[in-house]
Amino acid sequence: MRELLSLLMTLVVIVNTIIDGDTFWATLGKERFKVRLYAVNAPERGMKCYEEAKDFLRRSINHTVTITPLGKGIYKRIIAVVNNGTSDLNLELIKKGLAIPYPYPPPERRFLEFGKEYVRRVFSLWSVPCIFNGTFKGIDLITFNYNPPGRDEGREYVVLSSNVSTTITVINKRWKSVTATVTPGINTVTLEWNRGGFLGNKGDVIMIVVGGKLAAEAAYAPWAHLTTIKETGK
């Protein structure tokens, strides 16, 4: 990945305002723009660990940072890898549990190979997010279906093995959630969000939560040929 990174353009920018744990305002010369950290998603305002992620980003930045732009995303934000001179802040957020993977390809296709290696690194460093109160033992994620034939509505699902009867919450990369009840044995849980698809076809995460504790997690990025399932409760 270092070899790929060395081929990309880097810019030293002045950081003006930290918006949240994964976004900030910056300037380069007379131009002012938003920078969104690539491949990670920090908690939203009002969520547990929102302030912790934002404070980490603030403390890690001393006026300037080096960004590696990978293109412009929605809302005209620059999608980038951010380095403060000593560490990659995108990866540090993941390692510290202050963000979850956001496994989409870079906005510009010429950076696709770099994106594949970078998302692989993000997946490998993913730890239990700090928004959860530890881990829950007794539920395993066996498999999932994120892109069924035809419309996704009502056809996406996860298959779980459970030792208990309980209510679970399934959370995706955008912090959206679906609740369901499982019983001892094999359970197929349909994932439906506002009569539409719940999981992204280009990549997503799946977090199985019981009573605020993480039971299992998975992430996938078909464009990068990556899928990982972690049984965090073991």
C-alpha positions as CSV (number, residue, x, y, z in Angstrom):
1,M,0.0,0.0,0.0
2,R,2.9,2.4,0.7
3,E,4.1,1.9,-2.9
4,L,0.6,2.8,-4.2
5,L,0.4,5.8,-1.8
6,S,3.7,7.1,-3.1
7,L,2.3,7.4,-6.6
8,L,-0.6,9.6,-5.5
9,M,-0.6,13.4,-5.1
10,T,-0.4,14.8,-1.6
11,L,-1.3,18.3,-0.4
12,V,-0.6,20.1,2.8
13,V,-3.7,22.0,3.9
14,I,-4.6,24.3,6.8
15,V,-7.4,22.9,9.0
16,N,-9.9,25.5,9.9
17,T,-12.8,23.8,11.6
18,I,-13.4,20.2,12.8
19,I,-17.0,19.3,11.9
20,D,-17.1,15.8,13.4
21,G,-14.9,12.7,13.7
22,D,-14.5,12.2,10.0
23,T,-15.0,15.7,8.4
24,F,-13.3,19.1,8.6
25,W,-13.0,22.4,6.8
26,A,-9.6,23.2,5.2
27,T,-8.0,25.8,3.1
28,L,-5.3,25.6,0.4
29,G,-4.3,29.0,-0.8
30,K,-7.5,31.0,-1.3
31,E,-9.7,27.9,-1.7
32,R,-11.8,26.6,1.2
33,F,-13.3,23.1,1.1
34,K,-14.6,20.2,3.2
35,V,-12.4,17.1,3.6
36,R,-14.1,13.8,4.3
37,L,-11.9,10.9,5.6
38,Y,-11.9,8.0,3.2
39,A,-13.3,4.6,4.0
40,V,-14.4,5.3,7.6
41,N,-17.6,6.6,9.3
42,A,-17.5,8.2,12.8
43,P,-20.6,8.4,15.0
44,E,-23.1,11.1,14.2
45,R,-24.1,14.0,16.5
46,G,-26.1,12.7,19.4
47,M,-24.6,9.3,19.3
48,K,-22.3,7.8,21.9
49,C,-18.7,8.5,21.1
50,Y,-19.5,11.4,18.8
51,E,-17.6,13.8,21.0
52,E,-14.7,11.3,21.5
53,A,-14.2,10.9,17.8
54,K,-14.4,14.6,17.2
55,D,-12.0,15.4,20.0
56,F,-9.5,12.8,18.8
57,L,-9.5,14.4,15.3
58,R,-9.1,17.8,16.9
59,R,-6.2,16.7,19.2
60,S,-4.5,14.9,16.3
61,I,-4.3,18.0,14.1
62,N,-1.9,20.8,14.7
63,H,-3.0,23.5,12.2
64,T,-2.0,21.6,9.1
65,V,-2.3,18.0,7.8
66,T,-1.3,16.2,4.6
67,I,-4.1,14.9,2.6
68,T,-4.1,12.4,-0.3
69,P,-7.2,13.3,-2.4
70,L,-9.1,10.4,-4.0
71,G,-11.7,12.6,-5.7
72,K,-14.8,14.6,-4.9
73,G,-17.7,12.9,-3.3
74,I,-21.3,13.9,-2.7
75,Y,-21.9,17.3,-1.1
76,K,-18.7,18.4,-3.0
77,R,-16.4,17.1,-0.2
78,I,-12.9,16.1,-1.0
79,I,-12.5,12.4,-0.1
80,A,-9.0,11.8,1.3
81,V,-6.6,9.9,3.4
82,V,-5.3,12.3,6.1
83,N,-1.9,12.1,7.8
84,N,-0.8,14.4,10.6
85,G,2.9,13.7,10.1
86,T,3.1,10.7,12.4
87,S,0.0,8.6,11.7
88,D,-2.8,7.9,9.3
89,L,-5.8,9.4,11.0
90,N,-8.3,7.3,9.0
91,L,-6.7,4.1,10.3
92,E,-6.3,5.5,13.8
93,L,-10.0,6.1,14.1
94,I,-10.7,2.5,13.1
95,K,-8.1,1.1,15.4
96,K,-9.4,3.0,18.4
97,G,-13.0,2.0,17.8
98,L,-13.9,5.6,17.0
99,A,-15.2,4.8,13.5
100,I,-16.5,1.9,11.5
101,P,-15.6,0.9,7.9
102,Y,-17.3,2.8,5.1
103,P,-16.3,0.5,2.2
104,Y,-17.0,2.4,-1.0
105,P,-14.6,2.7,-3.9
106,P,-12.8,6.0,-4.4
107,P,-14.8,8.7,-6.3
108,E,-12.2,8.6,-9.2
109,R,-11.7,5.2,-10.8
110,R,-8.0,5.8,-11.4
111,F,-7.5,5.4,-7.6
112,L,-9.4,2.0,-7.6
113,E,-6.3,-0.2,-6.9
114,F,-5.3,2.0,-4.0
115,G,-8.8,1.9,-2.7
116,K,-8.8,-1.9,-2.7
117,E,-5.7,-2.1,-0.6
118,Y,-6.8,0.6,1.7
119,V,-10.2,-0.9,2.5
120,R,-8.5,-4.2,3.0
121,R,-6.3,-2.5,5.7
122,V,-9.4,-0.9,7.2
123,F,-11.1,-4.2,7.5
124,S,-8.1,-5.8,9.1
125,L,-7.8,-3.1,11.8
126,W,-11.6,-2.9,12.6
127,S,-12.1,-3.2,16.4
128,V,-15.2,-3.2,18.5
129,P,-16.7,0.3,18.1
130,C,-16.8,2.4,21.2
131,I,-20.5,3.1,20.8
132,F,-21.2,-0.4,22.2
133,N,-21.0,-1.5,25.8
134,G,-18.6,-4.4,25.2
135,T,-19.5,-7.7,23.4
136,F,-22.4,-10.2,23.7
137,K,-21.8,-14.0,23.5
138,G,-24.4,-16.3,22.1
139,I,-25.2,-15.2,18.6
140,D,-23.1,-15.9,15.5
141,L,-23.4,-14.4,12.1
142,I,-23.3,-17.3,9.6
143,T,-24.0,-15.6,6.2
144,F,-25.9,-12.7,4.6
145,N,-27.4,-11.6,1.3
146,Y,-27.1,-8.0,0.3
147,N,-27.9,-8.1,-3.4
148,P,-30.7,-10.5,-4.2
149,P,-32.1,-10.9,-7.8
150,G,-34.5,-8.1,-8.7
151,R,-35.4,-5.5,-6.2
152,D,-33.7,-5.5,-2.8
153,E,-36.9,-4.7,-1.0
154,G,-37.7,-7.4,1.5
155,R,-35.1,-9.8,0.2
156,E,-31.9,-8.8,2.0
157,Y,-31.2,-11.0,5.0
158,V,-28.8,-12.3,7.6
159,V,-28.6,-15.8,8.9
160,L,-27.8,-16.1,12.6
161,S,-27.1,-19.0,15.0
162,S,-28.5,-18.1,18.4
163,N,-28.3,-19.7,21.8
164,V,-30.9,-17.4,23.3
165,S,-34.3,-15.8,22.7
166,T,-33.7,-12.1,22.5
167,T,-34.3,-8.9,20.5
168,I,-31.4,-7.9,18.2
169,T,-30.6,-4.7,16.4
170,V,-28.9,-4.8,13.0
171,I,-26.9,-1.7,12.2
172,N,-25.3,-0.7,8.8
173,K,-22.5,1.6,7.8
174,R,-24.8,4.7,7.8
175,W,-25.9,3.9,11.4
176,K,-29.4,2.9,10.2
177,S,-30.9,0.0,12.2
178,V,-33.5,-2.8,11.9
179,T,-34.8,-4.7,14.9
180,A,-35.9,-8.3,15.1
181,T,-36.4,-11.2,17.5
182,V,-34.3,-14.4,17.4
183,T,-34.8,-17.7,19.1
184,P,-32.4,-20.6,19.9
185,G,-31.3,-22.2,16.6
186,I,-30.8,-20.9,13.1
187,N,-32.6,-17.6,12.3
188,T,-33.1,-15.9,9.0
189,V,-33.7,-12.2,9.6
190,T,-35.0,-10.1,6.7
191,L,-33.5,-6.6,6.5
192,E,-35.9,-4.0,5.2
193,W,-35.6,-0.2,5.6
194,N,-38.4,2.1,4.6
195,R,-39.7,-0.3,2.0
196,G,-36.3,-0.3,0.3
197,G,-32.8,-1.8,0.5
198,F,-31.0,-1.7,3.8
199,L,-27.5,-2.9,2.7
200,G,-25.4,-1.2,0.0
201,N,-24.5,-3.2,-3.1
202,K,-21.1,-1.5,-3.4
203,G,-20.2,-2.3,0.2
204,D,-21.4,-2.1,3.8
205,V,-21.0,-3.3,7.3
206,I,-23.4,-5.4,9.4
207,M,-23.3,-5.1,13.2
208,I,-25.5,-7.4,15.3
209,V,-26.3,-5.8,18.6
210,V,-28.0,-7.1,21.8
211,G,-28.7,-4.8,24.6
212,G,-26.1,-2.3,23.5
213,K,-23.4,-5.0,23.2
214,L,-21.9,-6.2,19.9
215,A,-22.5,-9.9,19.1
216,A,-21.1,-10.1,15.6
217,E,-19.9,-7.9,12.8
218,A,-19.3,-8.3,9.1
219,A,-18.1,-6.0,6.3
220,Y,-17.9,-6.5,2.5
221,A,-16.7,-4.6,-0.5
222,P,-17.5,-6.6,-3.7
223,W,-15.6,-4.1,-5.9
224,A,-12.5,-5.0,-3.9
225,H,-13.3,-8.7,-3.6
226,L,-13.4,-8.4,0.2
227,T,-15.7,-10.0,2.8
228,T,-15.0,-10.5,6.5
229,I,-17.2,-11.9,9.3
230,K,-16.1,-11.5,12.9
231,E,-17.8,-13.2,15.9
232,T,-16.9,-10.6,18.4
233,G,-18.7,-12.3,21.3
234,K,-16.4,-15.2,21.4
